[in-house]
């Protein structure tokens, strides 16, 4: 048997060994890429960047939200027991915090006062007030338990 005939007879084994060597090389290359960890790192960095970046709002919207907040505070101070004034102030505070017009801790303090007033003096819970409580719950997650209790009150 000559060398050429031996190669022809062993071609299946040679193909298997070549395929095994190539696939092993590809696996080693892919493992060095560490793709899953790198992708997770990129996603985490992007999410952190988006959370910390203030939303871009037009000056007209900024001015309107500030004016609504001031007006809602005036109405609430005049009629603190009215469901409409409570709802207006809750929505204004939630909007101002979400748009970075108001610091979260300032908004939280103000919303806590409104919720404390609502807990002390139960009033009418209108659909508008329930919606405003929902907006406040989104903006202030630490108050969701208290807000849920108020929103489900009869």
Residue pairs with C-beta under 8 A, 6 or more apart in sequence:
7 14
54 99
54 100
55 98
55 99
55 100
57 65
57 99
61 99
62 99
62 101
65 92
65 95
65 96
65 99
65 101
66 96
66 101
68 88
68 92
68 95
69 92
69 93
69 95
69 96
69 101
69 102
71 88
72 85
72 88
72 89
72 91
72 92
72 93
73 89
73 92
75 82
75 84
75 85
75 88
75 89
76 85
76 86
76 88
76 89
76 114
78 85
79 85
80 86
80 117
81 121
81 123
82 123
83 123
83 124
83 125
83 126
83 128
83 129
84 126
84 128
84 129
86 114
86 117
86 118
86 123
86 129
86 132
87 126
87 128
87 129
87 131
87 132
88 132
89 110
89 114
90 111
90 114
90 129
90 132
90 133
90 135
90 136
91 131
91 132
91 135
91 136
93 102
93 107
93 110
93 111
93 114
93 136
93 139
94 107
94 111
94 132
94 135
94 136
94 138
94 139
94 140
95 101
95 135
95 139
96 102
96 107
97 103
97 104
97 107
97 108
97 139
97 140
98 139
104 140
107 139
107 140
108 140
108 142
108 143
111 136
111 139
111 140
111 143
112 143
115 136
115 143
115 146
115 147
115 150
118 150
119 146
119 149
119 150
122 153
125 150
125 151
125 153
125 154
130 151
133 147
133 150
133 151
134 147
134 151
136 143
136 147
137 143
137 144
137 147
137 148
137 151
140 147
